[in-house]
Amino acid sequence: MIHTINERIEHLRSWMKENGISAFIFPSSDPHNSEYVAEHWKSREWISGFTGSAGTAVVTLDHAALWTDSRYFIAAGKELKGTGFQLMKLRVEGTPSILEWLVNELSHYEKAVVGLDGNVNSFAEVTAIEHELTTNGNITVRTDADPMAVLWTDRPVIPDNKVCLHPLEYSGEPTSSKISRIRKYFAGVGADGLLVTALDEIAWVLNLRGNDVHCNPVFVSYLLISPEKVSLYIDNVKLPAEVKDYLDSEHIEVETYDAVEEGLRSYEGKSLLVDMSSVNYSLATAVPVEKIFNGVSPIVSMKAVKNKTEQDGFRDAMLRDGVAVVKFLAWLKPAVEAGGQTEISLDVRLTALRAEQSKFKGISFDTIVGYEEHGAIVHYEATPETDIPVKPRGLVLIDSGAQYLDGTTDITRTIALGELTEEQRRVYTLVLKGHIQLDMCKFPVGVCGSQLDAIARVPMWREGYNYMHGTGHGVGSYLNVHEGPHQIRMEWRPAPLQAGMTVTNEPGIYLEGKFGVRIENTLLIVPAETTAFGDFLKFETLTLAPIDTTPIVLEMLSAEEHEWLNNYHQRVYTSLKPYLTDVEKEWLRKATLPI
């Protein structure tokens, strides 16, 4: 077993020399282009030591570098220290792209070869890499090697956890109806089949759920919808008898997971819809070229618009989640004042309270509890090495969520535990103003999230503050906590916001070495009104939990912001009080008093 990162790099370089490879690229993805992956595919983490969900590691015979985004700059800097990896900050001026760096690094090679695993890199990525490196560096790209198969001797196996049914009472639409809608879409674009590789899309279409990826109720598989049949490629051991019977009743054939390439080679239809930007290179090249129809899977948008059953499920899940969060918040300050609490102990307590709620199936992502300076690390996760005591002063940022059978939750609250600085109070109020302004927004049908993003940022922009992550993302229905195609962010995302979509509202400000503030609710997009200028949409706030009022600089809030907060808190109190003890109810009454 190879223990240290430096040892792993050296063994990798020995393997590269033996195989005639000058550099190797390790993305964060799996064969399904997942954001979060099963342990088996965490090769980038294994070779670099960086644990964030997004990033690409590149190792040459002489140097190593890792590219990641602003969410992980602080965490990556700490994790990469002493490993030999140089941190490359994406979208920061002066940072070379991966390909620019490679061309420069390999410029002294007569016949440089860059290796990557075609199973975990998309077709579009590979072809772009080949074009850039061939054009600018005369560098060859190999896609047929996976050094992890040799070097990672204790590599976890591909998960084989059992798949379970997701009943109609939660899904709201039968699988047969979903497949019929997908096939109807084909008729409009000129394809007669679809290759589905995204795990959450497969789970949604089939009304099944799994446990193969931490916090994401999905299962490793592929789905091939052909003109005459539907085939699920999955290891048979994952299917209990009731799931097999269900698939049979839905006329879905089951093939082994590793038979998918052969299924693509022998595809009987005329035109197979394949998203070349997300399908892995190995699968894309298995489809006969003349049968490929490059396009976006219609399931992405179908899944994003929640039906009535899913919308009601979200409301019920948020109610139960709110009860758990209130119980936690009522406990928090007295527990911190009593002493002995740490970031991890707060995480454990909150998770335990959620687990008491009905239909709880686990957390929806690893909880972020960042006290004071740790709150400035956007995706901080406390470990035994980084865990610090939480004291009765300053701010603690808690970003958490849960998976319930009827919905997925995602909420952030920043709580004052005692004395604050004026800077903390001012920053907190700016974030709250941005959150409220976005929540109050009414907008015409056809608007996309990129057009709304500035609404949350204007109050802080006026004061010279900003944040580099997105303002909002879609949320799955007992599925992945992050889903598209819509987002609210500065970068252009053209997917229009539609009634029935869920999206988060989570502006923040982070001051490295000091503190961070983020306030997040999950919203549902609903119809607002029809005017002479067309149909308008608005947000329904799903999350039910008090927003700490003690840090607010009241004179910074406008009259309408005062009104929004008071109305929201009245709704929180009215909705949650029937489910609380007398002590908890009294705490909530005080926490939601009008300001």
Secondary structure, 3 states (H helix, E strand, C coil): CCCCHHHHHHHHHHHHHHCCCCEEEECCCCCCCCCCCCHHHCHHHHHHCCCCCCCEEEEECCCEEEEECHHHHHHHHHHCCCCCEEEEECCCCCCCCHHHHHHHHCCCCCCCEEECECCCCEHHHHHHHHHHHHHHHCCEEECECCCHHHHCCCCCCCCCCCCEECCHHHHCCCHHHHHHHHHHHHHHHCCCEEEECCHHHHHHHHCEECCCECCECCCCCEEEECCCCEEEECCHHHCCHHHHHHHHHCCEEEECHHHHHHHHHCCCCCCEEECCCCCEHHHHCCCCHHHEEECCCCHHHHHHECCHHHHHHHHHHHHHHHHHHHHHHHHHHHHHHHCCCEHHHHHHHHHHHHHCCCCEEEECCCCEEEEHHHHHCCCCCCCCCCCCECCCECEEEEEECEEECCEECCEEEEEECCECCHHHHHHHHHHHHHHHHHHCCEEECCCEHHHHHHHHHHHHHCCCCCCCCCCEEECCCCCCCCEEEEEECCCCCCCECCCCEEEEECCEEEECCCEEEECEEEEEEEEEEEECCEEEEEEEECCCCCCCCCCCCHHHCCHHHHHHHHHHHHHHHHHHHHHCCHHHHHHHHHHCCCC
